[in-house]
Amino acid sequence: MTKKIILGFSLLCLLDSLILPVPLLFAHAPASLESPSLYPAFMQASRGEYEGVEDPCAETTPDYPRAHWIPAANSNYTEADRERDGNKIQYIIIHTTQGSYNGTINWFQNSSAKVSSHYIVRSRDGEITQMVQNKDIAWHAGNRDYNVHSIGIEHEGYVSDPDWYTDAMYRASAKLTRWLCDRYGIPKTRKHIIGHDQVPSSDHTDPGKHWDWKTYMRLVNQESEITMIANEPPGRVASSGHCKSN
């Protein structure tokens, strides 16, 4: 046993003596090898027949670049592939949450809610959260045909209190609506940008009489610069060069 250990140690010493340290190796190398430049080669493996197939494990991101992504429970909407499946998106439907921003997010994540919307806009600063992908069908209109052909935008607040409809909310929502209209070729008119109360057979009243459609549509169409009205409640806005909104 002792002889085997000594023999093994001797072999290690012999090998060690045959291996030159790196600095010594390059000290005797030709000039062209004194400063070797080694660059990593980046290679992309071919996926063959699976090239272009979406990774089911990839993290979902919002369609709208300015939105946060928090998914609704999958029992609260219908998975689809609009507009590739022939179902054209033709309407933007404006809603009021009748509750808080966070409360609405939590409700859409509740599997028993059986309701959802594509986007939610916060009152105080216009923050936007997307909860259903644009290609999918959110359950928000109370009318199957309108659900299939629309995108729903919820706005934090209550229809009876105009103070929830802030300048920041109007601006953020109008920018989102403009982006959606440009993306899907939706006319920027009141025929295609409607309230929940305008959906046939709907029994809802949102966004209600305090929602300023005139100002909102001007923002969507960028017709004029919109400014806050001095000495008015925070929800009131007006267009420069126009009468105060009603």
Secondary structure, 3 states (H helix, E strand, C coil): CHHHHHHHHHHHHHHHHHCCCHHHHHHCCCHHHCCCCCCCCCCCCCCHHHCCCCCCCCCCCCCCCCCEECCCCHHHEECCCCCCCCCCCCEEEEEECCECHHHHHHHHCCCCCCCCCCEEECCCCCCEEECCCCCCEECCCCCHHHHHCEEEEEECECCCCHHHCCHHHHHHHHHHHHHHHHHHCCCCCCCCEEEHHHCCCCCCCCCCCCCCHHHHHHHHHCCCCEEECCCCCCCCEEECCCCECC
